[in-house]
Amino acid sequence: MMDRLVARGERLARNAQRQMEQSVAEQLRAMFGVAAVEIEEARILVRGRGMIKRWLIDPSLRFLNGGLK
């Protein structure tokens, strides 16, 4: 019984993480438009022209947890 409870908790945590990743990716797509936003494992990759310059200028991109709502 305990094994099933642990497995259910892990499954719920994975689903919550996946939803959070999708939410952050959607917000980044909305911010950048043409930039490619990909989710790999627990990382969100943003690629596009001028991304490094924009990352350096906009502090909300460096601190996404506080910058995106």
C-alpha positions in Angstrom: 0.0 0.0 0.0 2.8 2.4 0.9 4.5 1.7 -2.5 1.3 2.7 -4.3 1.0 5.9 -2.3 4.7 6.8 -3.1 4.2 6.0 -6.8 1.0 8.2 -6.9 2.9 11.1 -5.2 5.7 10.8 -7.7 3.3 10.7 -10.6 1.5 13.8 -9.3 4.8 15.7 -8.8 5.9 14.8 -12.3 2.6 16.1 -13.7 2.8 19.3 -11.7 6.4 19.9 -12.9 5.3 19.2 -16.5 2.5 21.7 -16.3 4.8 24.3 -14.8 7.3 23.8 -17.6 4.5 24.1 -20.2 3.3 27.3 -18.6 6.8 28.9 -18.5 7.4 27.8 -22.2 4.1 29.3 -23.3 4.9 32.6 -21.5 8.3 32.7 -23.2 6.8 32.0 -26.6 4.4 34.9 -26.0 7.3 37.2 -25.0 9.6 36.3 -27.9 7.3 35.3 -30.7 9.6 33.8 -33.3 12.1 32.3 -30.8 12.2 28.5 -30.6 11.3 27.3 -27.1 11.9 23.7 -26.3 11.5 21.6 -23.2 14.2 19.0 -22.6 13.9 17.0 -19.4 13.8 19.6 -16.7 15.3 22.4 -18.8 13.6 25.0 -21.0 15.7 26.1 -24.0 15.1 29.4 -25.8 16.8 29.9 -29.2 16.7 32.7 -31.5 18.4 35.7 -33.0 19.5 38.3 -30.5 18.6 36.1 -27.5 21.9 36.7 -25.6 21.6 40.4 -25.9 18.0 40.4 -24.7 19.0 38.1 -21.8 21.7 40.5 -20.8 19.3 43.5 -21.0 16.2 42.1 -19.4 16.7 40.9 -15.8 13.3 39.2 -15.7 14.7 36.6 -18.2 17.6 35.8 -15.8 15.2 35.4 -12.8 12.2 33.7 -14.5 10.6 32.5 -11.3 10.1 36.1 -10.2 9.7 37.6 -13.7 6.9 35.5 -15.2 3.4 35.3 -13.8 
